[in-house]
Structures are given as structure tokens and as C-alpha cells.
Amino acid sequence: MTRRAVILGGTGQLGAATARTLLDNGWSVTIAHRGERVLEHGALADAATARLDRSDVDAVADLCRGADLVLDCLAFAPADAEVHGRLVGDVGSVVVISTASVYAGENGTYLDIATGDDDFPVFPVPLTETHPTIDADDDLGYSAQKAALERALLAIDGLPVTILRPGAIHGPHSPALREWFFIKRVLDGRQHAPLAHLGESRFSTSASVNVAELVRLAGEHPGRRVLNAVDDPAPTVLEIGQAVFAHLGHAGEFVLLEGGPVDGVGGHPWALPRPLVLSMEAARSELGYEPVGSHRATIGSAIDRMLDAVRDADWRERFPALATRYGASEWFDYIAEDRLLGR
Ligand SMILES: NC(=O)c1ccc[n+]([C@@H]2O[C@H](COP(=O)([O-])OP(=O)(O)OC[C@H]3O[C@@H](n4cnc5c(N)ncnc54)[C@H](OP(=O)(O)O)[C@@H]3O)[C@@H](O)[C@H]2O)c1
């Protein structure tokens, strides 16, 4: 019998990639979303759609009941676990997307509260799932709430839940592709890209197709577990830049600067003073996971999709989350860059 999956947030970058993977593996898929984002994925024509808001717990429970797999891309706080509590015994496997930023640094700090190099969290390399997570339920910030959500999910007796911790996600349909830092430089004909920390920063990336493969495996092997969900090996920012330039046939030069950014120059979306690199050993041993591809092998389709999307549009309007939430409007101060580099 065909297995049925429901994807909450199914038109997003993870939802669309997972829908494709599941459809290719014989699942039937229902994509749930509010309908604010256009469902333009022709390749997903085989999927059913359901319009609902994730905050409507009754509607979500009704849709998910009886499914073999529920992927929840839209849980951010402990209260969001309520609907999963209602589904115990009625669903085969639940997968909830958390984040790599739940890990607590060995120096008592964590990503969301770090203000600079001195208080930036120190993590073991690589980070395994048993490393402590943020324990600050009174912090209403993103990562602390995700950590509290994880605890709430694992406290639900009998829930077959797989919690996945992706890093910096990339894929077609991304609302905020960090690689825009390099793509726009190519479009602007920039011949050099300054990178702080000698271009050696590593912030684990996550191809949407790799996360989708983990979701498929968790759907086929229900369990109660927490797994990292990142590209393995983790590329350095220099390697990310090289992958983008290579895909676009651009022969730009990377200027590798010692230390952190100076007046913003050399800063980039992965500029961490210390690495955040996650291990994928648990996923391999627990689920027999093998990555679909490395960052370099998978980034091309995300770049092409982004170029299509900005062809006739202002990128700030087309990708407001990139411009505001990720601060991309600050990434392209070419005057400061040329001044500092003496060009
Ligand atoms: N971006 C990253 O680098 C990153 C890193 C680690 C973890 N994460 C986690 O990844 C998850 C986001 O996944 P994604 O990047 O695939 O998301 P996304 O691309 O932003 O897509 C979000 C999807 O959810 C739908 N949606 C949004 N709000 C909704 C609501 N209230 N009710 C129903 N549908 C709703 C959207 O469509 P409509 O607007 O049409 O409803 C869209 O289908 C989050 O849990 C986030 O914490 C992200």
C-alpha cells in the first residue's frame, strides 16, 4: 500500500525537496501551507495540497491523523509540540526540523547571545548529538526556544519523533540563500571577494536534498532520536565561494584576511571566529544515511533558481528575509572594500 506523508510547510525549501524525494520513492504526499507562497514547483504536480495555518492545531491534527510520516518544518517553540502529543498512536513517524544552533558552547555561551569573538561559543569539532543544548527556557530567542521545543517533543510518551538539526540550509526555493554573498559579486563583475579569518570559517551547511533524504529514512524507520542534518564534510567559506564561482564560470580572486572583518570588510554569512561543525556519524549508523551530495555538488540548482528569481525583480523585494533577517543589505559595501584593499 502507498505510504502517505504530510509536510507542514511543504512549499518551502525543505518541504519541496522532501516532497520530491518522497514522490520519487513511491510515497503519496500532501503539502500543507497557507497559500502565501506560490506553489510553482511543476515537478511536484503529483502532490496533493492542503491550505491551513500551523497555528490551527485542530486542522493540523485532522490532516495528519493516519499518516505514515509527518514532516513539521514549522515548529519553533515548546507549545508547537502540542499537536504532536495529540497524534501519538495515530501517525507512523514524525520528523521535526530543529536547528544546529541549539548547541551550548563549552564556555557557557551560545550563538544567539554571542556579541563578538570573546564570548563566541566554543564547540568541540565535530559536534555530536549528545553535546548539551541551551537550557534557558526563559530566553524567548530562536535557538533557546528550539532547544526547549526539542525537550517538549522528547517528553511526549510514545511519540515516534526524529528531531533533525540542520545548519545553514541551501537549496532551490530558499527564501534566504546565503550564497547570494558570492552570486551577487559575480553579477556585479567583482574581481575579488575579501574573506575574514583567512576564508577558513566553517559553519555546517545543509543541502535541502540531504535533509530530505534523512526525512525519508526516518519515515521508513520510525524511532525516537535526535540527529544532526548537515553536509558532510563541512565546507570552508573559501570552498563555498569557489563552488559558486565555478558554477557561474567566474574567475574572481579570494582575498584572505587575517582576523575578523574590519569595518565590515571581509564579513560574510558564515564568518564565525570558531567552527560550528556537526558530525553525521549518528545518522550513518542509526539510519544507514549516505549524503545525496556535497555542498559543491548540490549548490548549482539553488544558484540557478535564485538567478531566475531575480532576473526581473529587485532582490531585496524578492527576498525580504535575506535582506532584513540575514542582513544581506550590508554585504556589498564595495566602496569600503576597495578602500581597505587599496584597489
Ligand atoms: N534557513 C536556515 O538556514 C535554517 C537553518 C536551520 C534550521 N532551519 C529551520 O528550517 C525550518 C524552515 O524550513 P524551510 O527553510 O524549508 O522554510 P521556508 O523555505 O521558509 O518555507 C516555509 C514554508 O512554510 C509555509 N508556512 C509558513 N508559515 C506557515 C504557517 N503559519 N502555517 C502553514 N504554513 C506556513 C510557507 O508557505 P506559505 O507562506 O504559503 O504558508 C512555506 O511553505 C524552520 O523550522 C527553521 O527553524 C532553517
The ligand as an SDF file (V2000), in Angstrom:
LIG
                    3D

 48 52  0  0  0  0  0  0  0  0999 V2000
   17.1050   28.6690    6.8840 N   0  0  0  0  0  0  0  0  0  0  0  0
   18.0450   28.0230    7.5470 C   0  0  0  0  0  0  0  0  0  0  0  0
   19.2500   28.1170    7.2100 O   0  0  0  0  0  0  0  0  0  0  0  0
   17.6600   27.1240    8.6970 C   0  0  0  0  0  0  0  0  0  0  0  0
   18.6920   26.5430    9.4680 C   0  0  0  0  0  0  0  0  0  0  0  0
   18.3230   25.6360   10.4690 C   0  0  0  0  0  0  0  0  0  0  0  0
   17.0040   25.3320   10.6880 C   0  0  0  0  0  0  0  0  0  0  0  0
   16.0340   25.9430    9.9590 N   0  0  0  0  0  0  0  0  0  0  0  0
   14.6400   25.5750   10.2030 C   0  0  0  0  0  0  0  0  0  0  0  0
   14.0310   25.2140    8.9770 O   0  0  0  0  0  0  0  0  0  0  0  0
   12.6150   25.4220    9.0910 C   0  0  0  0  0  0  0  0  0  0  0  0
   12.1250   26.2320    7.9030 C   0  0  0  0  0  0  0  0  0  0  0  0
   12.1630   25.3810    6.7940 O   0  0  0  0  0  0  0  0  0  0  0  0
   12.3350   25.9960    5.3310 P   0  0  0  0  0  0  0  0  0  0  0  0
   13.6410   26.7410    5.2830 O   0  0  0  0  0  0  0  0  0  0  0  0
   12.0660   24.9310    4.3660 O   0  0  0  0  0  0  0  0  0  0  0  0
   11.1650   27.0900    5.3260 O   0  0  0  0  0  0  0  0  0  0  0  0
   10.7670   28.0990    4.1770 P   0  0  0  0  0  0  0  0  0  0  0  0
   11.5200   27.8400    2.9230 O   0  0  0  0  0  0  0  0  0  0  0  0
   10.7780   29.4700    4.7660 O   0  0  0  0  0  0  0  0  0  0  0  0
    9.2400   27.6670    3.9070 O   0  0  0  0  0  0  0  0  0  0  0  0
    8.2580   27.8100    4.8840 C   0  0  0  0  0  0  0  0  0  0  0  0
    7.0250   27.0860    4.3990 C   0  0  0  0  0  0  0  0  0  0  0  0
    6.0240   27.0810    5.4020 O   0  0  0  0  0  0  0  0  0  0  0  0
    4.8360   27.7110    4.9360 C   0  0  0  0  0  0  0  0  0  0  0  0
    4.3300   28.4160    6.1110 N   0  0  0  0  0  0  0  0  0  0  0  0
    4.9290   29.4520    6.7550 C   0  0  0  0  0  0  0  0  0  0  0  0
    4.2060   29.7950    7.8320 N   0  0  0  0  0  0  0  0  0  0  0  0
    3.1460   28.9410    7.8770 C   0  0  0  0  0  0  0  0  0  0  0  0
    2.0570   28.7740    8.7750 C   0  0  0  0  0  0  0  0  0  0  0  0
    1.8990   29.5700    9.8420 N   0  0  0  0  0  0  0  0  0  0  0  0
    1.1690   27.7970    8.5130 N   0  0  0  0  0  0  0  0  0  0  0  0
    1.2930   26.9910    7.4360 C   0  0  0  0  0  0  0  0  0  0  0  0
    2.2990   27.0980    6.5510 N   0  0  0  0  0  0  0  0  0  0  0  0
    3.2190   28.0620    6.7800 C   0  0  0  0  0  0  0  0  0  0  0  0
    5.2800   28.5630    3.7660 C   0  0  0  0  0  0  0  0  0  0  0  0
    4.2710   28.7520    2.7930 O   0  0  0  0  0  0  0  0  0  0  0  0
    3.1330   29.8670    2.9840 P   0  0  0  0  0  0  0  0  0  0  0  0
    3.8510   31.1480    3.3180 O   0  0  0  0  0  0  0  0  0  0  0  0
    2.4260   29.8790    1.6630 O   0  0  0  0  0  0  0  0  0  0  0  0
    2.2770   29.3770    4.0770 O   0  0  0  0  0  0  0  0  0  0  0  0
    6.3520   27.6470    3.1710 C   0  0  0  0  0  0  0  0  0  0  0  0
    5.7500   26.5540    2.5320 O   0  0  0  0  0  0  0  0  0  0  0  0
   12.3860   26.1490   10.3960 C   0  0  0  0  0  0  0  0  0  0  0  0
   11.9560   25.2160   11.3570 O   0  0  0  0  0  0  0  0  0  0  0  0
   13.7580   26.6930   10.7400 C   0  0  0  0  0  0  0  0  0  0  0  0
   13.9130   26.8550   12.1200 O   0  0  0  0  0  0  0  0  0  0  0  0
   16.3280   26.8290    8.9700 C   0  0  0  0  0  0  0  0  0  0  0  0
  1  2  1  0
  2  3  2  0
  2  4  1  0
  4  5  1  0
  4 48  2  0
  5  6  2  0
  6  7  1  0
  7  8  2  0
  8  9  1  0
  8 48  1  0
  9 10  1  0
  9 46  1  0
 10 11  1  0
 11 12  1  0
 11 44  1  0
 12 13  1  0
 13 14  1  0
 14 15  2  0
 14 16  1  0
 14 17  1  0
 17 18  1  0
 18 19  2  0
 18 20  1  0
 18 21  1  0
 21 22  1  0
 22 23  1  0
 23 24  1  0
 23 42  1  0
 24 25  1  0
 25 26  1  0
 25 36  1  0
 26 27  1  0
 26 35  1  0
 27 28  2  0
 28 29  1  0
 29 30  1  0
 29 35  2  0
 30 31  1  0
 30 32  2  0
 32 33  1  0
 33 34  2  0
 34 35  1  0
 36 37  1  0
 36 42  1  0
 37 38  1  0
 38 39  2  0
 38 40  1  0
 38 41  1  0
 42 43  1  0
 44 45  1  0
 44 46  1  0
 46 47  1  0
M  CHG  2   8   1  16  -1
M  END
$$$$
